[in-house]
Amino acid sequence: MMRNNLLKVFHAMGIFKYSAIPQNAGPGLNPRTDRSSCDRSSAIVRPDPCNHGTTELNTPCADYEAWVAAHPSALSSFDHMMSVAKEKRIVVFLDYDGTLSPIVDDPESAFMSDKMRLAVGKVSKYFPTAIISGRSRDKVHQFVQLNDVFYAGSHGMDIMAPPRQQKSCDGKYQTRAVDEKGNEAIIFQPAQEFLPEILEIFNELEEETRSIGGVTIEDNRFCVSVHFRRAQEEDYSIIEQKVLSVLSKHSRFHLTRGRKVMEIRPSIKWNKGHALEYLLETLGFADLSDVFPLYIGDDRSDEDAFKVICKRGQGFPIIVSSKPKDTRASYSLRDPSEVLSFLLRLARWRRNSSTSKPVT
Ligand SMILES: O=P(O)(O)OC[C@H]1O[C@H](O[C@H]2O[C@H](CO)[C@@H](O)[C@H](O)[C@H]2O)[C@H](O)[C@@H](O)[C@@H]1O
């Protein structure tokens, strides 16, 4: 009752203009009542006060229940979602930090639970599954320890995929490799030429921030993370100044922000969304009209992948958040424990289902 009243108020304020959403948006993108949250034009957004975290919604909109009404729980909506996806070829994409592992203070201790490993393993038995992380590819593989999963590190700038002729790529950034199981693979690294400068940036950042307590610099191979989760809040602006001063010496790089982290990345047109498309193509799904990507992620960089799914007009962009956030995702899960439940349910659904089309 209270929620309905709140929603009416929001409607009156024009915060969620469901009626403005095109009714022909594709399958999976219009939860429950044909509302697409891919249309962000009507959301009221304020930048994070210190610009140090993810963007959250302002005003009464910062009410989780109302937000969930616009981004329904993927658990409560599971049956509906699967009725949309049945007969489709589901391909599963997962982010790592904040999705498969809970956010912790020490980035080196962001371990994945055995239960989660088992769930991802089960999902990968039934659906092609890839993990696209901001971490280095090796690091995320070390955390996940599954060999039947495809890995993309450095926000998609380092992908190991099966060898397959690419239409959209001239092979310039590809090298041949052998995966853990001894199979032929391709490693795609579009930012290779930036490696020497990334190393310089890493060293400069270490030097510049050495004297500030609680800051750690993480080498993510094709990008560098500056963590300040353990720093004093009063040091945030000096940390930002130091990072910006290092960045000013490297014109081919830019800054992005995540959850208490600033990241310096090569300025190439490549992100998690491109990685999703690249993987679909290498897995042989590019030309199939019934391919249904499902992407679960919690952070700003995952929005690039949500955007691609929205543009394709078919799939499930799912955000992991326990707070209202401006997002293109259509569905939500509260935290990694809900991700775990969702993945287990997905694997069970596929195992018990005779109608869904197995991916070949
Ligand atoms: O794309 P992701 O896999 O989500 O990686 C994004 C960043 O995740 C990690 O940082 C975040 O998780 C840490 C551990 O829980 C936490 O301490 C930190 O505050 C978060 O921002 C990772 O360490 C970064 O390098 C990734 O870019």
The ligand as a MOL file (V3000), in Angstrom:
LIG
                    3D

  0  0  0     0  0            999 V3000
M  V30 BEGIN CTAB
M  V30 COUNTS 27 28 0 0 0
M  V30 BEGIN ATOM
M  V30 1 O 35.0170 -5.9460 -12.6160 0
M  V30 2 P 35.1950 -6.4690 -11.2270 0
M  V30 3 O 35.5530 -7.9130 -11.1860 0
M  V30 4 O 34.0250 -6.1500 -10.3430 0
M  V30 5 O 36.4410 -5.6610 -10.6600 0
M  V30 6 C 36.2990 -4.2920 -10.2850 0
M  V30 7 C 37.3280 -3.9670 -9.2340 0
M  V30 8 O 37.1150 -4.9390 -8.2080 0
M  V30 9 C 38.0690 -5.0130 -7.1530 0
M  V30 10 O 37.8470 -3.9240 -6.2850 0
M  V30 11 C 36.6150 -3.9870 -5.6030 0
M  V30 12 O 36.5910 -5.1570 -4.7620 0
M  V30 13 C 37.5820 -5.1590 -3.7030 0
M  V30 14 C 37.4800 -6.4810 -2.9760 0
M  V30 15 O 36.1980 -6.7130 -2.4820 0
M  V30 16 C 37.3300 -3.9500 -2.7760 0
M  V30 17 O 38.2990 -3.9290 -1.7470 0
M  V30 18 C 37.4040 -2.6660 -3.6060 0
M  V30 19 O 37.0950 -1.5530 -2.7910 0
M  V30 20 C 36.4120 -2.7300 -4.7750 0
M  V30 21 O 36.5380 -1.6030 -5.6170 0
M  V30 22 C 39.4810 -5.0460 -7.7040 0
M  V30 23 O 40.3990 -5.0630 -6.6340 0
M  V30 24 C 39.7200 -3.9140 -8.6590 0
M  V30 25 O 41.0330 -3.9760 -9.1760 0
M  V30 26 C 38.7330 -4.0770 -9.7980 0
M  V30 27 O 38.9360 -3.0970 -10.7790 0
M  V30 END ATOM
M  V30 BEGIN BOND
M  V30 1 2 1 2
M  V30 2 1 2 3
M  V30 3 1 2 4
M  V30 4 1 2 5
M  V30 5 1 5 6
M  V30 6 1 6 7
M  V30 7 1 7 8
M  V30 8 1 7 26
M  V30 9 1 8 9
M  V30 10 1 9 10
M  V30 11 1 9 22
M  V30 12 1 10 11
M  V30 13 1 11 12
M  V30 14 1 11 20
M  V30 15 1 12 13
M  V30 16 1 13 14
M  V30 17 1 13 16
M  V30 18 1 14 15
M  V30 19 1 16 17
M  V30 20 1 16 18
M  V30 21 1 18 19
M  V30 22 1 18 20
M  V30 23 1 20 21
M  V30 24 1 22 23
M  V30 25 1 22 24
M  V30 26 1 24 25
M  V30 27 1 24 26
M  V30 28 1 26 27
M  V30 END BOND
M  V30 END CTAB
M  END
